[in-house]
Amino acid sequence: MSTEPGCRFCLGNQLLVDTPILQTEHFYMLGSIDPMVPIAGMLIPKRHSETPFELETQEWADFGNALTAARAHFADPKPDGYTLGWNVGAVGGQHVFHAHLHIIPRFAGEPNEGVGLRRIMRTPTWRPED
């Protein structure tokens, strides 16, 4: 697997502060270390790719396996829904420049019930000039 020096998500660099909770051929998953979102995870490609646009065909072929394994991992708390999302580029909210899919199980009655990714799309935003 290719690694990027200093990248904390490249397994070969041994910079993780926690241990992967599942692995497939091309992906691994970390659980949340954020106390504000205790039941969540991130699917991360083992090969260094800055964005999901750089994933290769064999990685996409394994992505379904990784997503299925992630869903099985979160089955016990019985979520009522999920929010899945990639932050791509600094402007898109990406802070670690190694692709990773956020997986957030959602529950009926939670404070943000019904709030999804579309909220940021409905907020008036700056538009580049044509």
Disulfide bonds with the S-S distance in Angstrom:
none
